């Protein structure tokens, strides 16, 4: 069907309805919209709706009406919005727009807020488009509500500060799936800095290392090890005195009592060695983990103090080494660039009168 809008399009100024009655040209245009947009929209046999005030149900129809007014009838934004509101708010199933009583030319702010919600209203104001033309989407973006801006066919998420904080947290937590991802992104220096050992493992490792170290030492090595330990002075002195006295005995004398006591003193010394080594290993595991890993060949620290970790070394790090995801993510969140939330790095900030901030984040669908 070919339409002729010549008379309407040549009007110097289109009349706006602020009275209780529609102007004749408005009545004519509402009828045109009804017959050429709404009726064909339901030409699949569905019954015409009884009203049009439901964003979720009629968002597709809203877009068709807006497109018709702007692209077919070539009205500017102000007139198009006026006619859109007139049609949607005064729609009747019969398509009769003559002599309508109590003409509605728009919704109050409270009505719009009730119908669309605060976020659609903020998007409507920000993008200077009718709230009817903002489609809520079913998918979330890092936990954020998402919308299609029909005017520009762009997709946006909207968030207040609390939402943004949660979104950044979710984004960062999804960014690195494994510890190896962190290792490849930041290298061994950073990876090792977030590693630690649980208290239980520290005790087990310290106990194993101290027992092994002590078991490999001879009696003389035990005494030599304790020579510089002030707390072991009595053990060292007694051992040396016994050794001297035994050595001074004539060959005809029985020195078994000296030998037995020296063995007892060494056993006391072995216990002290185990304690010293245990404390030393535990302290390294707790306070100087990198030094411990370097000492045992798990990593290499160069002359500059830089921690070098090859892929092979990373693959063979001990299972008791624990990566602190919480601390790592906290630092990532603290240093997070908000623009990274948008694949287009396009985020607008909207400041409300009450001081609240809302973020409009352009996204992919």
Buried (B, 14 or more C-beta within 10 A) or exposed (E): EEEEBEEBEEEEEBBBBEEEBBBEEBBBBBBBBBEBBBEEBEEEEEEBBEEBBEBEEBBEBBBBBBBBBBEEBEBEBEBBBBBBBBBBBBBEEEBEBEEBEEBEBBBEEEEBBEBBBEBBBBBBEBBEBBBBBBBBBEEEBBEBBBBBBBBEEBBBBBBBEEBBEBBBBBBBBEBBEEBEEBBEEBBBBBBBBBBBBEEEBBBEBBBEBBBEBBEEBEBEBBBEBBEEBEEBEEBBEBBBEBBEEBEEEEEEEEBEEBEEBBEEBBEBBBEBBBBBBBEBBBEBBBEEBBEBBBEEEBBBBEEEEEBBBEEEBBEEBEEBBEBEEEEBBEEBBEEBEBEEBBEEEBBBEBEEEEEEEBBBBBBEE
